[in-house]
Amino acid sequence: MRESILLIEDEADLRMTLTDRLESEGYAVECAADGADGLKKATSRTWGLIILDVMLPGKSGFDVCRDIRRAGREMPIIMLTARGQLVDKVLGLKIGADDYLTKPFELLELLARIEALLRRGAPTPAASDKQDDVCQFGDLRVDLRGTTVTRKGKSVPLSAREFQLLRYFIRNPGATLSRDVLLKEVWGYSEDTFTRTVDVHVGSLRQKLEPDPKQPSLIVTVQGLGYKFLG
């Protein structure tokens, strides 16, 4: 069965180019040309991945991304931005995007990002042979196989990328993990990329999981080196 991709992009030429290339790579592609239609399609079914432009008529890509997450949809989202501003990238990641690309971009790079997200979209069953599926850290309970997190018995909604990052931390307790290592192991990138991505996702996890996010005790910063999980 072909992996499905929803492309939300208002530029007709780019929409046609991306659709043709993605379909030639074996993906099943459906398109939307504006934010409202894109949100409707995004929440109507489960997609393998969504490619979402920031600048859309009617409803911005940021709003669409936020509403997709609020609707409980956890499929990976790659945001496309023409502006390339740091604030846009950080905002996109904070509201639930898994990755971003700045226009103009190389199609090969987009394909590599798509493959990395799809490859890491599901938990690895073999990992459960080495450790328990369910982990308890104080009032925090993480089900690695069921991909659920609860705190004090209440569900904690995480994006797919946030859960993947948390899972990697749990599987490497006490180890100091650099941003480069996390980008490679969690995001699947071997090349230098936007390392603020890691910081934003760690910050989001802290807000959702730490009793006091300003003084984290679960995921701590190792100055100049990276992060360490102390669960």
Secondary structure, DSSP 4 states (H G I P E B T S, - for coil): -PPEEEEE---HHHHHHHHHHHHHTT-EEEEESSHHHHHHHHTTS--SEEEEESS-SSS-HHHHHHHHHHTT----EEEEESS--HHHHHHHHHTT-SEEEESS--HHHHHHHHHHHHHTSS--GGGGGTS-SEEEETTEEEETTTTEEEETTEE----HHHHHHHHHHHHSTT-EE-HHHHIIIII---S---THHHHHHHHHHHHHH-SSTTS-SSEEEETTTEEEE--
